[in-house]
Amino acid sequence: MNKIVKFSVLNLALLYALIGVSSAAQKSPDITKGKAKSAACAACHGARGVSTNSLWPHLAGQNKDYLVKQLHDFKTGKRSDPVMSGMAKPLSNEDINNLAAYFSSLN
């Protein structure tokens, strides 16, 4: 029984260590980089994420997690649009997080 307890404690310690490393490895979004990357978005969504055409949604002030999900869905093909799929495909996860942070920071 004592071996089981030691083994369980060791596994829990390893799990917590891995969770800590994983969390530390994730970068915080960089709004400045998101703003720089957003130049391509401006043609449809406006210079500050406010579209002047009702065909394209406003991005300014949108929930960051919502924007991340939508961009990932366009990138992976889960959501399809001829323009957005092509725009999202080359974005890295870091780019997506930075763009989402930038647009969600706008009012």
C-alpha positions in Angstrom: 0.0 0.0 0.0 2.8 2.4 0.8 4.2 1.9 -2.7 0.9 2.9 -4.2 0.8 6.1 -2.2 4.4 7.0 -3.1 3.6 6.3 -6.8 0.5 8.4 -6.7 2.3 11.3 -5.0 5.1 11.1 -7.6 2.5 11.1 -10.5 0.8 14.1 -9.0 4.1 16.0 -8.7 5.0 15.2 -12.3 1.5 16.3 -13.5 1.8 19.6 -11.7 5.3 20.1 -13.0 4.1 19.5 -16.6 1.1 21.8 -16.2 3.5 24.6 -14.9 5.8 24.1 -17.9 3.0 24.1 -20.3 1.5 27.3 -18.9 4.9 29.0 -18.9 5.6 28.1 -22.5 2.4 29.9 -23.7 3.2 33.4 -24.6 1.0 36.3 -23.7 -0.6 37.9 -26.8 1.2 40.9 -28.2 -1.2 43.7 -29.1 1.5 45.6 -30.9 2.3 42.6 -33.2 -1.4 42.1 -33.7 -1.9 45.6 -34.8 1.0 45.3 -37.3 -0.5 42.0 -38.6 -3.9 43.6 -38.9 -3.1 45.7 -42.0 -4.4 42.9 -44.3 -7.6 42.8 -42.3 -8.3 46.5 -42.8 -9.4 46.2 -46.5 -12.7 44.5 -45.4 -12.9 45.0 -41.6 -11.7 48.6 -41.4 -8.5 50.2 -40.2 -9.5 49.8 -36.5 -11.8 46.8 -36.9 -14.9 48.7 -37.8 -16.2 47.6 -41.1 -17.8 50.2 -43.4 -19.7 47.5 -45.4 -22.4 45.4 -43.8 -21.1 42.3 -45.6 -18.1 42.1 -43.2 -18.4 42.1 -39.4 -16.9 44.6 -37.0 -13.9 43.0 -35.2 -13.3 45.9 -32.7 -14.3 45.0 -29.2 -15.2 41.4 -30.1 -14.4 38.7 -27.4 -10.8 37.5 -27.8 -11.7 33.8 -27.4 -14.4 34.2 -30.0 -12.0 35.7 -32.5 -9.4 33.0 -31.9 -11.9 30.3 -32.5 -13.2 31.8 -35.7 -9.7 32.3 -37.1 -8.7 28.7 -36.2 -11.9 27.5 -37.8 -11.2 29.3 -41.0 -7.6 28.1 -40.9 -8.5 24.5 -40.4 -11.5 24.5 -42.8 -14.0 23.9 -40.1 -15.6 27.1 -41.2 -15.4 28.1 -44.9 -15.2 31.4 -46.7 -13.2 31.9 -49.9 -11.5 35.0 -48.6 -11.2 34.3 -44.9 -10.0 30.7 -45.4 -7.2 32.1 -47.6 -6.3 34.9 -45.1 -6.3 32.6 -42.1 -4.4 29.7 -43.6 -0.9 31.2 -43.3 -1.4 32.6 -39.8 0.5 30.9 -36.9 -1.2 30.3 -33.6 0.8 33.3 -32.2 -0.5 35.5 -35.1 -4.0 34.5 -34.3 -3.7 35.2 -30.6 -2.0 38.5 -31.3 -4.7 39.6 -33.8 -7.5 38.5 -31.5 -5.9 40.5 -28.6 -5.5 43.6 -30.7 -9.1 43.6 -32.1 -10.6 42.8 -28.7 -8.7 45.7 -27.2 -10.4 48.2 -29.5 -13.6 50.0 -28.6 
